[in-house]
Amino acid sequence: MKIEVQFFAAARDAAGQSPVSVSLSENASVGELRERLVQEFPNLNSMAKVLLVAVNNEYADNDRCLQESDSVACFPPVSGG
């Protein structure tokens, strides 16, 4: 299946483009997506463990299964007041 991923902030800078289309097996997890993103965009490696992933506007854990129709966004942790 193909998943379109939107990058934001430093993640977009590291990937060098946004959005991107990523090929994954059916019922792949967010963790598998994270691994594939680092393979395809090695500059993301430095933030891979802290990269936040949102699926359909909700934060998602690595075990969340993805569907081709999902809206996926990746961004680094945000802080501020």
C-alpha positions as CSV (number, residue, x, y, z in Angstrom):
1,M,0.0,0.0,0.0
2,K,1.0,3.6,-0.4
3,I,1.0,6.0,2.5
4,E,1.4,9.8,1.9
5,V,3.4,11.4,4.7
6,Q,3.5,15.1,5.4
7,F,6.6,16.4,7.2
8,F,6.7,19.5,9.3
9,A,9.5,21.8,10.8
10,A,12.9,20.2,11.1
11,A,11.6,16.8,9.8
12,R,10.7,18.5,6.5
13,D,14.2,20.0,6.4
14,A,15.8,16.6,7.0
15,A,13.6,14.8,4.5
16,G,14.2,17.6,1.9
17,Q,10.6,17.3,0.6
18,S,7.0,17.1,1.8
19,P,4.7,15.3,1.2
20,V,6.2,12.0,0.3
21,S,4.7,8.7,-0.7
22,V,6.0,5.6,1.0
23,S,5.3,2.0,0.0
24,L,4.5,-0.4,2.8
25,S,3.0,-3.9,3.2
26,E,-0.7,-4.1,4.0
27,N,-1.5,-3.5,7.7
28,A,2.0,-2.1,8.3
29,S,2.5,-0.3,11.6
30,V,3.7,3.2,12.5
31,G,6.9,1.6,13.7
32,E,7.4,0.0,10.2
33,L,6.7,3.4,8.6
34,R,9.3,5.0,10.9
35,E,11.9,2.4,9.8
36,R,11.1,2.9,6.1
37,L,11.3,6.7,6.4
38,V,14.8,6.5,7.9
39,Q,15.8,4.1,5.1
40,E,14.5,6.4,2.4
41,F,15.6,9.7,4.1
42,P,18.8,9.0,6.1
43,N,18.9,12.6,7.5
44,L,15.8,11.7,9.6
45,N,17.9,9.1,11.5
46,S,19.1,11.7,14.2
47,M,15.5,12.4,15.2
48,A,13.9,9.0,14.4
49,K,13.4,7.9,18.0
50,V,11.7,11.2,19.0
51,L,9.8,11.9,15.8
52,L,6.2,12.3,16.5
53,V,3.7,10.6,14.2
54,A,0.1,11.6,13.9
55,V,-2.4,9.4,12.1
56,N,-5.7,11.1,11.3
57,N,-4.9,14.0,13.5
58,E,-4.1,11.9,16.6
59,Y,-0.7,10.9,18.0
60,A,0.1,7.3,17.2
61,D,2.2,4.7,18.9
62,N,4.6,2.4,16.9
63,D,2.1,-0.5,17.1
64,R,-0.8,1.4,15.4
65,C,-1.7,-0.3,12.1
66,L,-2.0,1.9,9.1
67,Q,-4.5,2.0,6.2
68,E,-3.9,3.5,2.8
69,S,-6.6,6.1,3.5
70,D,-4.9,7.4,6.6
71,S,-3.6,10.9,6.9
72,V,-0.1,10.8,8.3
73,A,2.1,13.6,9.6
74,C,5.6,13.6,11.1
75,F,7.2,16.3,13.2
76,P,9.8,16.7,15.9
77,P,8.8,17.3,19.5
78,V,7.5,20.8,20.1
79,S,8.0,22.8,23.2
80,G,7.2,26.4,24.2
81,G,4.8,28.4,26.2
